[in-house]
Amino acid sequence: MIEYIKLFWMSAPKGEPLVILYEVNVGNGRLALRAIDIFADSCTCNIPNLYEDAIEITPIPTVEELNAHIWGEEFHACLMEKAEFEAICESQFYSGAF
């Protein structure tokens, strides 16, 4: 099963993404298949392999875990549809809310 998560970073430092989208393989330890960083100017950066340069591979938390503020009060997450993820990935532009 694949899950799509939209993570809002409320107080992201300058130059960091305000929104991060994750395509999560729930059946494979919640590892991300792909990610998309979305910046303040609504431009995106597609990340086809989130773990390419990683020293340690960590699973993506659930929406409930992210919203429990374990990783900080500045994060809020919600589920999203695959079609929205794919449209943003293809267009490399985000027109949604921050």
MIVEX-880707 format. One line per field, with one value per residue (C-alpha): residue in three letters; x, y, z; residue number from 1; chain. Coordinates in nm, 3 decimals. Example, Ala and Ser with C-alpha at 12.3 -4.5 7.8 and 13.67 -1.06 7.14 Angstrom:
MIVEX-880707
r c(Ala, Ser)
u c(1.230, 1.367)
v c(-0.450, -0.106)
w c(0.780, 0.714)
k c(1, 2)
c c(A, A)
***
This chain:
MIVEX-880707
r c(Met, Ile, Glu, Tyr, Ile, Lys, Leu, Phe, Trp, Met, Ser, Ala, Pro, Lys, Gly, Glu, Pro, Leu, Val, Ile, Leu, Tyr, Glu, Val, Asn, Val, Gly, Asn, Gly, Arg, Leu, Ala, Leu, Arg, Ala, Ile, Asp, Ile, Phe, Ala, Asp, Ser, Cys, Thr, Cys, Asn, Ile, Pro, Asn, Leu, Tyr, Glu, Asp, Ala, Ile, Glu, Ile, Thr, Pro, Ile, Pro, Thr, Val, Glu, Glu, Leu, Asn, Ala, His, Ile, Trp, Gly, Glu, Glu, Phe, His, Ala, Cys, Leu, Met, Glu, Lys, Ala, Glu, Phe, Glu, Ala, Ile, Cys, Glu, Ser, Gln, Phe, Tyr, Ser, Gly, Ala, Phe)
u c(0.000, 0.121, 0.037, 0.083, 0.167, 0.179, 0.399, 0.386, 0.695, 0.551, 0.878, 1.112, 1.444, 1.505, 1.592, 1.431, 1.107, 0.781, 0.601, 0.737, 0.541, 0.616, 0.518, 0.542, 0.554, 0.353, 0.423, 0.801, 0.869, 0.723, 1.018, 0.974, 0.966, 0.985, 0.963, 0.899, 1.030, 0.816, 0.968, 0.823, 0.817, 0.600, 0.881, 0.954, 1.245, 1.163, 1.363, 1.346, 1.559, 1.533, 1.796, 2.061, 2.313, 2.178, 2.399, 2.098, 1.764, 1.471, 1.101, 0.854, 0.631, 0.254, 0.038, -0.076, 0.284, 0.381, 0.080, 0.165, 0.454, 0.719, 0.948, 0.845, 0.544, 0.619, 0.515, 0.162, 0.077, -0.220, -0.285, -0.315, -0.428, -0.188, -0.322, -0.220, 0.128, 0.175, 0.049, 0.295, 0.575, 0.507, 0.447, 0.723, 0.499, 0.277, -0.036, -0.169, -0.174, 0.130)
v c(0.000, 0.349, 0.657, 1.021, 1.277, 1.657, 1.797, 2.170, 2.322, 2.634, 2.803, 2.668, 2.855, 3.070, 2.854, 2.540, 2.392, 2.512, 2.196, 1.845, 1.576, 1.209, 0.896, 0.631, 0.255, 0.146, -0.221, -0.170, -0.020, 0.322, 0.408, 0.696, 0.606, 0.971, 1.317, 1.669, 1.982, 2.295, 2.637, 2.982, 3.081, 2.770, 2.605, 2.243, 2.003, 1.641, 1.389, 1.050, 0.877, 1.030, 0.792, 0.831, 1.016, 0.905, 0.749, 0.601, 0.517, 0.617, 0.552, 0.835, 0.885, 0.855, 1.166, 1.104, 1.085, 1.402, 1.588, 1.472, 1.721, 1.467, 1.632, 1.986, 2.213, 2.364, 2.056, 1.972, 1.687, 1.554, 1.280, 1.374, 1.205, 1.036, 1.250, 1.572, 1.433, 1.329, 1.663, 1.858, 1.618, 1.659, 2.038, 2.117, 2.393, 2.413, 2.625, 2.503, 2.660, 2.705)
w c(0.000, -0.088, 0.119, 0.019, 0.290, 0.275, 0.553, 0.633, 0.800, 0.964, 1.066, 0.801, 0.786, 0.479, 0.180, 0.323, 0.185, 0.339, 0.231, 0.177, -0.005, 0.054, -0.136, 0.137, 0.090, 0.394, 0.321, 0.322, 0.663, 0.573, 0.351, 0.107, -0.259, -0.369, -0.214, -0.339, -0.166, -0.217, -0.160, -0.080, -0.450, -0.522, -0.720, -0.640, -0.628, -0.708, -0.506, -0.679, -0.414, -0.067, 0.069, -0.204, 0.015, 0.353, 0.615, 0.794, 0.637, 0.854, 0.793, 0.737, 1.042, 1.012, 0.985, 1.343, 1.467, 1.280, 1.421, 1.775, 1.752, 1.848, 1.590, 1.686, 1.709, 1.368, 1.169, 1.054, 0.818, 0.624, 0.374, 0.009, -0.311, -0.552, -0.838, -0.660, -0.586, -0.949, -1.084, -0.868, -0.958, -1.330, -1.336, -1.083, -0.948, -0.639, -0.630, -0.294, 0.049, 0.267)
k c(1, 2, 3, 4, 5, 6, 7, 8, 9, 10, 11, 12, 13, 14, 15, 16, 17, 18, 19, 20, 21, 22, 23, 24, 25, 26, 27, 28, 29, 30, 31, 32, 33, 34, 35, 36, 37, 38, 39, 40, 41, 42, 43, 44, 45, 46, 47, 48, 49, 50, 51, 52, 53, 54, 55, 56, 57, 58, 59, 60, 61, 62, 63, 64, 65, 66, 67, 68, 69, 70, 71, 72, 73, 74, 75, 76, 77, 78, 79, 80, 81, 82, 83, 84, 85, 86, 87, 88, 89, 90, 91, 92, 93, 94, 95, 96, 97, 98)
c c(A, A, A, A, A, A, A, A, A, A, A, A, A, A, A, A, A, A, A, A, A, A, A, A, A, A, A, A, A, A, A, A, A, A, A, A, A, A, A, A, A, A, A, A, A, A, A, A, A, A, A, A, A, A, A, A, A, A, A, A, A, A, A, A, A, A, A, A, A, A, A, A, A, A, A, A, A, A, A, A, A, A, A, A, A, A, A, A, A, A, A, A, A, A, A, A, A, A)
***
